[in-house]
Amino acid sequence: MSDKSFLNWPFFEPRHRELAEALEAWCARELPRDHSDVDAACTRLVRDLGEAGFLEGTAGDAIDVRSLCLIRETLARHDGLADFSFAMQGLGTGAISLYGSPAQREWLDKTRRGEAISAFALSEPRSGSDVAQIDTRAEPDGDGYRLNGEKTWISNGGIADLYTVFARTGEGPGAKGLSAFLVPADTPGLEIRERLETISPHPLARLGFNDMTLPREALIGQPGQGFRIAMSVLDVFRSTVGAAALGFARRALDESLMRCRTRELFGDTLADLQMVQGHLAEMALDVDAAALLVYRAAWTKDQGAERVTREAAMAKLYATDRAQDVIDKAVQLHGGDGVRKGHIVESLYREIRALRIYEGASDVQKVVIARSVLADNG
């Protein structure tokens, strides 16, 4: 049983502990799922999470980041694809929650019920973490816009019902000339140009926009506000990436503790060996330190901070990098079983690697943190 003592930290309120307990019971009944058909598994997971009420906090006027983090940590500990399915509902609709018009916000009821799947279309072949370099263009066309360009590595690409798409509208240079648009998946001109496969299967795609006509009402917020919208969404959800990594790390530690208590070597259990105890101590330390950074960032945002760029970057960077180390130690402690296909530790090893890349790679987070520190010190 994973350590739950962190729920007594002052970051949390009784409602958070109740949420964690309810979700833990749901996960015990429902997870893990069969991943042989990833598209079908994600679609079913979104529907089931919606029916169970766990998607309620992914959209709306008051997004509770601590709840989002608790949910992602718990789901990741049980099933990485369940965490992915939950996370993309929030990320895909984050711009609508924060800046959407009343008409656009009607989509939120569907996504919260699990009746519609959302996606966040930001990355491009030439601009991953450097959002200011976006090439996709939305040119004024009558009362609306004409959209042309390409997006890649889009989570839920190919199965989403709606996409939040960021494009250059030219109000200014670089980041100042971007806008965000709500694009239903059945809009003429949207092409699924390629489905992308990774070491840990998720629904990913390269999208094309070919002379797509969008009405003025598709614009989210104001023209030229796209960069601000994207960063505001990432401010909220970047901390939750750290929470997912934390869930993977906790599971790796749990599996390692079980292994070390039962596996015998040289007449003792692994747990009796001093070197193994050193590994377990480092793993436990990394888990607790990551949890403190993740829930500090979430708590700070929930207290009303307009931006938590520095806190979220620290949480995301530390939790994902340390989770990689924790899981690597777990593989080592499991010996041959640690690299056997289908073993939970082997699955965790594949799952964690992507988290150090998406929503801002680790090296980019270092740049973000350094710039914040430099700015704070004149």
C-alpha positions as CSV (number, residue, x, y, z in Angstrom):
1,M,0.0,0.0,0.0
2,S,1.5,3.3,-1.0
3,D,2.4,5.9,1.7
4,K,-0.5,8.3,2.2
5,S,0.9,10.3,5.1
6,F,1.5,13.2,2.8
7,L,-2.2,13.8,2.8
8,N,-1.9,15.2,6.3
9,W,0.4,18.0,5.1
10,P,-1.0,21.5,5.5
11,F,-1.3,21.9,1.7
12,F,-4.5,19.8,1.9
13,E,-8.1,20.3,3.2
14,P,-10.5,17.5,4.2
15,R,-12.1,17.5,0.7
16,H,-8.8,16.6,-0.8
17,R,-8.4,13.6,1.5
18,E,-12.0,12.5,0.7
19,L,-11.2,12.8,-3.0
20,A,-8.1,10.7,-2.7
21,E,-10.0,8.0,-0.8
22,A,-12.8,7.9,-3.3
23,L,-10.4,7.8,-6.3
24,E,-8.3,5.1,-4.7
25,A,-11.4,2.9,-4.3
26,W,-12.3,3.5,-7.9
27,C,-8.8,2.7,-9.2
28,A,-8.8,-0.6,-7.1
29,R,-12.0,-1.6,-9.0
30,E,-11.3,-0.3,-12.5
31,L,-7.6,-0.3,-13.1
32,P,-5.4,-1.3,-14.8
33,R,-7.0,-1.6,-18.3
34,D,-6.2,-3.5,-21.4
35,H,-4.0,-1.3,-23.6
36,S,-3.9,-3.5,-26.7
37,D,-6.2,-1.0,-28.5
38,V,-4.9,2.4,-27.3
39,D,-7.6,4.5,-29.0
40,A,-10.4,2.4,-27.6
41,A,-8.9,2.2,-24.2
42,C,-8.5,6.0,-24.0
43,T,-12.0,6.6,-25.2
44,R,-13.4,4.2,-22.6
45,L,-11.3,5.7,-19.8
46,V,-12.5,9.2,-20.6
47,R,-16.1,8.1,-20.5
48,D,-15.7,6.1,-17.3
49,L,-13.8,8.9,-15.5
50,G,-16.6,11.3,-16.6
51,E,-19.4,9.0,-15.4
52,A,-17.6,8.6,-12.0
53,G,-17.4,12.4,-11.7
54,F,-13.6,12.7,-11.7
55,L,-13.5,15.0,-14.7
56,E,-15.5,17.7,-12.9
57,G,-12.4,19.5,-11.7
58,T,-10.7,19.6,-15.1
59,A,-12.7,22.6,-16.4
60,G,-14.7,25.5,-15.1
61,D,-14.3,28.8,-13.4
62,A,-12.3,27.5,-10.4
63,I,-9.8,24.8,-11.3
64,D,-8.4,23.3,-8.1
65,V,-4.8,22.4,-8.9
66,R,-4.3,20.4,-5.8
67,S,-7.2,18.1,-6.8
68,L,-5.8,17.8,-10.3
69,C,-2.4,16.8,-8.9
70,L,-3.9,14.3,-6.5
71,I,-5.9,12.7,-9.2
72,R,-3.0,12.5,-11.6
73,E,-0.7,11.0,-8.9
74,T,-3.2,8.4,-8.0
75,L,-4.1,7.4,-11.6
76,A,-0.5,7.2,-12.6
77,R,0.3,4.9,-9.7
78,H,-2.3,2.5,-11.0
79,D,-2.3,2.9,-14.8
80,G,-0.3,5.4,-16.9
81,L,-2.9,5.4,-19.7
82,A,-5.6,6.4,-17.2
83,D,-3.5,9.3,-16.1
84,F,-2.9,10.3,-19.7
85,S,-6.7,10.2,-20.5
86,F,-7.5,12.3,-17.5
87,A,-4.8,14.9,-18.1
88,M,-5.6,15.6,-21.7
89,Q,-9.2,16.5,-20.8
90,G,-7.9,19.3,-18.7
91,L,-5.1,20.4,-20.9
92,G,-7.3,20.4,-24.0
93,T,-10.0,22.5,-22.5
94,G,-7.8,24.7,-20.2
95,A,-7.9,27.7,-22.6
96,I,-11.7,27.4,-22.8
97,S,-12.0,27.3,-19.0
98,L,-9.8,30.3,-18.6
99,Y,-10.7,32.5,-21.6
100,G,-13.6,30.9,-23.5
101,S,-16.9,32.7,-24.4
102,P,-20.2,31.4,-23.1
103,A,-20.8,29.6,-26.3
104,Q,-17.4,27.9,-26.3
105,R,-17.8,26.9,-22.7
106,E,-20.8,24.7,-23.6
107,W,-18.1,22.2,-24.7
108,L,-17.0,21.9,-21.0
109,D,-20.2,20.1,-20.0
110,K,-19.5,17.4,-22.6
111,T,-15.8,17.0,-21.7
112,R,-16.6,16.9,-17.9
113,R,-19.1,14.1,-18.6
114,G,-16.6,12.2,-20.7
115,E,-18.8,12.6,-23.8
116,A,-16.2,14.6,-25.8
117,I,-12.4,14.2,-25.9
118,S,-10.2,17.3,-26.1
119,A,-6.7,18.1,-27.4
120,F,-4.2,20.9,-27.0
121,A,-2.5,21.6,-30.4
122,L,0.5,23.8,-29.7
123,S,3.7,21.9,-30.8
124,E,5.0,22.1,-34.4
125,P,7.9,20.5,-36.3
126,R,9.9,23.7,-36.0
127,S,8.6,24.9,-32.7
128,G,8.3,22.6,-29.7
129,S,9.2,24.3,-26.5
130,D,9.8,27.6,-28.4
131,V,6.2,28.7,-28.8
132,A,7.1,32.0,-30.3
133,Q,8.3,30.2,-33.4
134,I,4.9,28.9,-34.4
135,D,4.4,28.8,-38.2
136,T,0.7,27.8,-38.5
137,R,-1.1,30.9,-39.7
138,A,-4.7,32.1,-39.3
139,E,-5.3,34.8,-41.9
140,P,-8.3,37.2,-41.7
141,D,-10.9,35.9,-44.2
142,G,-14.2,37.9,-44.3
143,D,-15.8,37.7,-40.9
144,G,-13.5,34.9,-39.8
145,Y,-10.1,33.3,-40.4
146,R,-8.4,30.9,-42.9
147,L,-6.1,28.4,-41.1
148,N,-3.1,26.7,-42.7
149,G,-0.3,24.8,-41.2
150,E,0.8,21.7,-39.3
151,K,0.9,20.5,-35.6
152,T,2.8,17.5,-34.3
153,W,3.0,15.3,-31.2
154,I,-0.6,16.2,-30.4
155,S,-2.0,14.0,-27.6
156,N,-5.4,12.6,-28.5
157,G,-4.7,13.5,-32.1
158,G,-7.1,11.4,-34.2
159,I,-9.6,10.6,-31.4
160,A,-10.3,14.1,-30.1
161,D,-13.7,15.8,-30.7
162,L,-12.3,19.3,-30.3
163,Y,-8.8,20.9,-30.6
164,T,-7.5,24.1,-29.0
165,V,-5.2,25.3,-31.8
166,F,-2.6,28.1,-31.6
167,A,-1.7,30.0,-34.7
168,R,0.0,33.2,-35.9
169,T,-2.4,36.0,-36.5
170,G,0.3,38.8,-36.8
171,E,-0.7,41.4,-34.2
172,G,3.0,41.7,-33.4
173,P,6.4,39.9,-33.8
174,G,7.1,36.5,-32.2
175,A,5.0,35.6,-29.2
176,K,2.9,38.8,-29.5
177,G,1.3,37.7,-32.8
178,L,-0.3,34.4,-31.7
179,S,-4.0,33.6,-31.1
180,A,-5.9,30.6,-29.9
181,F,-8.9,28.9,-31.7
182,L,-11.5,26.3,-30.8
183,V,-11.6,23.8,-33.7
184,P,-14.2,20.9,-33.6
185,A,-12.7,17.8,-35.1
186,D,-15.3,17.7,-37.9
187,T,-14.3,21.1,-39.3
188,P,-13.5,20.7,-43.1
189,G,-9.8,21.1,-43.7
190,L,-8.5,19.2,-40.7
191,E,-6.3,16.2,-41.7
192,I,-4.8,13.5,-39.5
193,R,-1.6,13.2,-41.5
194,E,0.2,10.7,-39.4
195,R,-0.4,8.6,-36.2
196,L,2.8,8.6,-34.1
197,E,4.0,5.7,-32.0
198,T,6.2,6.0,-28.9
199,I,7.9,3.7,-26.5
200,S,4.8,4.0,-24.2
201,P,1.7,3.8,-26.4
202,H,-0.5,6.9,-26.3
203,P,-2.8,8.3,-29.0
204,L,-0.6,10.9,-30.8
205,A,-0.8,12.4,-34.2
206,R,0.6,14.9,-36.7
207,L,-2.3,17.2,-37.8
208,G,-2.7,19.3,-40.9
209,F,-4.8,22.4,-41.5
210,N,-5.6,22.9,-45.2
211,D,-7.4,26.1,-46.0
212,M,-9.7,25.6,-43.0
213,T,-12.4,28.3,-42.7
214,L,-13.1,29.4,-39.1
215,P,-15.8,31.8,-37.9
216,R,-14.8,34.7,-35.8
217,E,-16.5,32.9,-32.9
218,A,-13.8,30.2,-33.0
219,L,-11.3,32.7,-31.5
220,I,-10.6,32.1,-27.8
221,G,-10.0,35.3,-25.9
222,Q,-8.7,38.3,-28.0
223,P,-6.4,38.4,-31.1
224,G,-2.8,38.3,-30.1
225,Q,-3.5,36.8,-26.7
226,G,-2.5,33.2,-27.7
227,F,0.9,33.2,-26.0
228,R,-0.6,34.4,-22.8
229,I,-3.3,31.8,-23.0
230,A,-0.9,29.0,-23.7
231,M,1.4,30.0,-20.8
232,S,-1.6,30.4,-18.4
233,V,-2.8,26.8,-19.2
234,L,0.7,25.4,-18.8
235,D,1.1,27.2,-15.5
236,V,-1.9,25.2,-14.2
237,F,-1.2,21.9,-15.8
238,R,2.7,21.8,-15.7
239,S,2.5,21.1,-12.0
240,T,0.3,18.1,-12.7
241,V,2.9,16.6,-14.9
242,G,5.1,16.5,-11.9
243,A,2.3,14.8,-10.0
244,A,2.0,12.1,-12.6
245,A,5.8,11.5,-12.3
246,L,5.3,11.3,-8.5
247,G,2.7,8.6,-9.0
248,F,5.0,6.6,-11.2
249,A,7.8,7.0,-8.6
250,R,5.6,6.0,-5.7
251,R,4.6,2.8,-7.6
252,A,8.2,2.0,-8.3
253,L,9.1,2.5,-4.6
254,D,6.2,0.3,-3.5
255,E,7.2,-2.5,-5.9
256,S,10.8,-2.2,-4.8
257,L,9.9,-2.5,-1.1
258,M,7.9,-5.6,-1.8
259,R,10.7,-7.1,-3.9
260,C,13.3,-6.4,-1.3
261,R,11.3,-7.9,1.6
262,T,10.7,-11.1,-0.3
263,R,13.8,-11.7,-2.5
264,E,16.7,-13.6,-0.9
265,L,20.3,-13.1,-1.7
266,F,23.4,-14.5,0.0
267,G,21.3,-15.8,2.9
268,D,19.4,-12.6,3.6
269,T,16.6,-10.7,2.0
270,L,17.6,-7.8,-0.3
271,A,16.2,-5.5,2.4
272,D,18.9,-6.6,4.8
273,L,21.7,-5.6,2.5
274,Q,23.2,-2.2,3.4
275,M,23.7,-1.1,-0.3
276,V,20.1,-1.9,-1.1
277,Q,19.0,0.1,2.0
278,G,20.9,3.0,0.6
279,H,19.0,2.8,-2.7
280,L,15.7,2.6,-0.9
281,A,16.6,5.6,1.2
282,E,17.5,7.7,-1.9
283,M,14.2,6.6,-3.6
284,A,12.1,7.6,-0.5
285,L,13.9,10.9,-0.3
286,D,13.4,11.8,-3.9
287,V,9.7,10.9,-3.7
288,D,9.1,13.1,-0.6
289,A,11.1,16.0,-2.0
290,A,9.2,15.9,-5.3
291,A,5.9,15.8,-3.5
292,L,6.8,18.9,-1.6
293,L,7.6,20.8,-4.7
294,V,4.5,19.6,-6.6
295,Y,2.0,20.4,-3.9
296,R,3.7,23.7,-3.1
297,A,3.2,24.8,-6.7
298,A,-0.4,23.5,-6.7
299,W,-1.2,25.2,-3.3
300,T,0.3,28.5,-4.4
301,K,-1.9,28.6,-7.5
302,D,-5.0,27.6,-5.5
303,Q,-4.3,30.5,-3.1
304,G,-4.9,32.9,-6.0
305,A,-1.5,33.5,-7.5
306,E,-1.9,34.9,-11.0
307,R,1.2,33.0,-12.3
308,V,3.2,30.2,-10.8
309,T,5.7,29.8,-13.6
310,R,8.7,29.4,-11.4
311,E,7.0,27.0,-8.9
312,A,5.5,24.9,-11.6
313,A,8.8,24.7,-13.5
314,M,10.6,23.6,-10.4
315,A,7.9,20.9,-9.6
316,K,7.9,19.6,-13.2
317,L,11.7,19.5,-13.5
318,Y,12.5,17.9,-10.2
319,A,9.6,15.4,-10.0
320,T,10.2,14.1,-13.6
321,D,14.0,13.9,-13.3
322,R,13.9,12.3,-9.9
323,A,11.2,9.8,-10.9
324,Q,13.4,8.7,-13.7
325,D,16.1,8.0,-11.1
326,V,13.7,6.2,-8.7
327,I,12.4,4.0,-11.5
328,D,15.9,3.2,-12.8
329,K,16.8,2.0,-9.3
330,A,13.6,-0.1,-9.2
331,V,14.6,-1.8,-12.4
332,Q,18.1,-2.5,-11.0
333,L,16.6,-4.0,-7.8
334,H,14.3,-6.2,-9.8
335,G,17.1,-7.7,-11.9
336,G,15.9,-9.6,-14.9
337,D,12.3,-9.0,-14.0
338,G,12.9,-5.3,-14.3
339,V,13.4,-5.5,-18.0
340,R,10.9,-8.2,-18.8
341,K,8.2,-7.0,-21.1
342,G,4.8,-6.6,-19.3
343,H,6.3,-6.2,-15.8
344,I,5.0,-3.2,-14.0
345,V,8.6,-1.8,-13.4
346,E,9.4,-2.2,-17.1
347,S,6.2,-0.4,-18.0
348,L,7.1,2.5,-15.6
349,Y,10.5,2.8,-17.2
350,R,8.9,3.4,-20.6
351,E,6.1,5.7,-19.1
352,I,8.4,8.1,-17.3
353,R,10.7,9.1,-20.2
354,A,8.1,11.1,-22.0
355,L,7.3,13.3,-19.0
356,R,10.8,14.8,-19.1
357,I,10.0,16.1,-22.6
358,Y,6.4,17.1,-23.0
359,E,4.9,20.4,-21.7
360,G,8.4,21.8,-21.6
361,A,11.5,19.6,-21.7
362,S,13.7,19.5,-18.6
363,D,16.4,21.8,-20.1
364,V,13.7,24.3,-21.0
365,Q,12.5,24.3,-17.4
366,K,16.0,25.1,-16.2
367,V,15.9,28.2,-18.5
368,V,12.5,29.2,-17.1
369,I,13.7,28.9,-13.5
370,A,17.0,30.7,-14.1
371,R,15.2,33.6,-15.8
372,S,12.8,33.9,-12.9
373,V,15.6,33.8,-10.4
374,L,17.5,36.5,-12.3
375,A,14.5,38.7,-12.7
376,D,13.7,38.4,-9.0
377,N,17.2,39.6,-8.1
378,G,17.3,42.6,-10.5
